[in-house]
Amino acid sequence: MAVKKDLKYGDAINELEEILERIENEELDVDELSSTVKRVSLLVKFCRDKLYKTETEVEKILSDMEEEED
């Protein structure tokens, strides 16, 4: 089970929220638990990576802007 390459951050967050809701409402049975936890792990990693990449890009842009001002 892999994360699609064209997955967007917002879609990943929405999927995580849906899974959380299923867990909170006790709609997730034992047979699904393992695969769902694996999916959550992949989605969380995807989101962390996306946030890190975005933060790095923004910091670079801001740094470049400061250099241009000097």
C-alpha positions, 0 to 999 in steps of 0.5 A, a space after each residue: 500500500 503506497 501513497 499515490 505520487 499525485 496525492 495532495 497534502 489536503 487529501 492526505 489530511 482528509 483521509 487521516 481525519 476520516 480514519 480517525 473518525 472511524 476509530 473514534 466511532 468504533 467502526 474499525 474492526 480488528 481485521 482492518 486494524 493492521 492495514 489501516 495503521 499502516 496506511 496512517 503511518 504512510 500518510 503521516 510520513 507523506 505529510 511530514 515530508 511535504 511540510 518539511 519540503 515546503 518549509 525548506 522551499 519557503 526558507 530558501 525563497 525568503 533567504 534569496 529575497 533578503 540577499 536581493 535587498 542587500 
